[in-house]
Amino acid sequence: MQKILNTLLLAVFIAVLLVTSRWVGHEAYSWMPTQGTAEAQKVDDLFSFLVAVGTFIFLGIVGLIMYSVLLYRVPKGDFSDGSPSRGNVKLEIIWTIVPVLFVMWIATQSYKIYQQIDIQGLTPIVHLHIPMADEPANAATEPTDVNTRAKPVALEVMVMAKQWSWAFRYPGNVTSTELHLPVNESVRLKLQSQDVLHGFYVPEFRIKQDIIPNRTLNFTLTPLRVGKYRL
């Protein structure tokens, strides 16, 4: 009878954990800025899931600790040693493999989102200078534009960063100091810096990208919400 009662209590405890974790994960969406792009939705979905899992683990551990403290306290005045405990190989394998698989899954999902955002990264062309006599060896790089896997888009905008302003060049050689993007259409931004390292960051887009001088960095996004956002 006691075993059945313990099983029911454990089932109720897990059910409460699942409901609470799901609710906290749903609330996590409100912790983030407004979703301005389709890519922001993917990032927020992953963030919500991780918050839910973290809540489940945290409350589960705290609950087990409180259960042990309240129901398995040593009687007052009892200073005897507890019964010896041997290692449990099966349990050790489980609590090693499960976290490893979970972390690998998180890494895979994060990489998929990174790929869907279509940040093309940096692949500089390096020219190695072969020294003559006592000349030092050095490597020089040239400006590169990575377009090996570019996706079709409705609009392509050149983003020029410089101290202390931004410039945006649209098709037809139209230049502006404000970035205007169409809604529900894919847009490719081509980021360049004219002087030093700059950061392109729009919280509502869930995008934060460093812009390195002498490099062109492309990424694609799809705006979904009309509004004014701070860069």
N, C-alpha and C positions, 0 to 999 in steps of 0.2 A: 504493500500500500504506500509506504514511504517513497519507494522508487517511482511509482506512478505519479505521486504528488510532485516530486522533484522534477520529473520530466515535464509535467504540465507547467510548473513555474518557469522552467527554462524556455519552453515554447512561448509563454506569455512575454517573458523578458525579451526574447529575440523579436517577437512581433512588435513590441513597443519600440525597440531599437530601430526596426525597419521603418515604421511610420514616422518616428521622430527624425531619423536621418533623411528620409525623403522630403519632409517638410523643410528642414534646414537647407537642404540642397536646392529646393525651389526658391527659398528666400534669398539664396546667394545671388540670384539674378539681379535683385534690387541693390546689391552692394556695388555693382558695376555701373559705369556711365551708360547713357543711352546707346543702344545698338544702332550704329549708323550704316553698317555694311553687312553683306551676307557673311563675310568672313568673321565679323564680330559674333554672330550667332554661333558659329562653330567653336570659337574660343570660349564663349560663355557656357556652352553645353558641356565642354570638357571641365571647365572650372566648377560648374554646379555638381557634376558627378564626383569630382575629387573632394569637394566639401562634404557631400553626402557620405562618401566612404570614410573620410576622416572623422566625421561625427559618429558614425557607427562604431569605429574602432575606439575612439576616445570614451564614449559613453559605455561601451562594452567593458573596457578595462576598469573604468571607475566603478561600474556596477559590480563587477566581480570582486574588486577590492573591498567595497562597502559590505557586500554579502559575507565575505570572509571575516571582516573585522567584527561585524555585528553577531554572527551566528557561530563563529568558531573561535571565540576569545578564550584564552587560557583562564581557568578559574583562579580567583584571587588566592595567592599563597602557593600556587603550583609552580615550582621551579624545576620540574623534571624535564629531561630532554625529550624531544619528539621522536617518533619512530623513524628509523633511517629510510631514506628514499633513494631508489636506484634509478639510473637513467632509463628513459623510454625512447628507444631508437625510432620507433614508428612516429611518435609525436615530434621528435626533433627533425625528422625528415619532412614532415608536413609543414611545420612552422618555418622551415628553410625554403622549401620549394614554392609554397604559395606566395610569400612576399616577392620572391624573385620573378615568378611569372607575372604577378600583378605590376611590378615596376617595369618589366619588359612591355607589357600591354600599354601602360601609360606612355612610355617612350615611343611606341609604334603609333599610337593615336596622335600624339603631339607632332610627330614627324609628318603624318598624313595631313594634318591641318596646315603645317608649314608649307607642304607641297601645294595644297589647295589655294593658299594665299598667293602662291606663285612668286615667291621671292627668289630671284635667280642667283643671288650670291655673287661672290667676287672670284674671278679666275684671271689674275693678271698675267700678261705675257712677260716673261723674264728673259732678258738677254745677258748672258754671262760674258763678262769681259776677261779675256785671257791675258794675264799680265806679261809684259815684255821686260826682261831683265829684272830690275828691282821694283817695278811698278806693282802696287797692291791690286789684288783681285777685287772685283766688285760686280754687283748685279744691278742692272738698270731695268726699269719697267716703263711701259708705254700705256697711254690711256686705252682702255678696252671697253667694248660694249658687248655684253653677253646676251645673245639672242638665239642660243642653240635650241631652246624649247619654248619659244614665244607662242602664246596662245592668241587667237584672233580676238580683237576687241573693237568696241564701237568708237573709242576715242583714245588718242595717245597724247599725253601732255609731258613736256620737258620741264622738269623742276630744277631751277638753278638756285643754289644756296650761296650766300656770301655775307660778309660782315657789312651791315647788320640788317639784312633784309632778305626776302624771298622774291623770286621772279618766276612766272609761269608762262611758258610759250605754247600756244595752241596751234593746231593746223592752220595754214594760211599765214604763218608768221605773226599771229596776233599775240601780243605780250601783255601781261597784267601782273599786278602785285597781289591779286586774290585768286584763289583756286576755286573754280566753278566746275562741278561735275554733274553729269546727267544721272537721273534716278533710274534704277532697274536696268542699267546697261554696264557692261564690263569696261573698265578703264585701265590703261596701263600708264603708270607714272615712271618716268626715266629720271632718276635722281643724279645730280652732279653738283660738285662743290668747286667754287672758283678760287678758294683760298685755303681754309682750314677745315678741320673735322666739324661737321654739323650733325644735328639730330632731327630727323623728321618724325614728329610724334603727334598723333591725333588720338586721344583716348577713346573717342566714340568709334573709331575705326579699328581699335585694338592693334595698332601698328606703331612700332617704335623702331626706326632704322637709322643707323649711323651712315653718314654720307662721307666718303673718303675722297680727298682731292685726286684728280687724274683718273677717276673711275666713273663708270656709268652703271648704276644699279637699278634694275627694273623690278617692279612687282605689279601685280594685277589685283584690282578690287572691284566690287560691285556695290555702289551706294544704294541704300534702300529707303532712307528717311530724309525728307526735306528739312533743312535747318542750317543754322550757322554754327560752325565748329571752330574752336581755337587751335591753331597750329603752333 
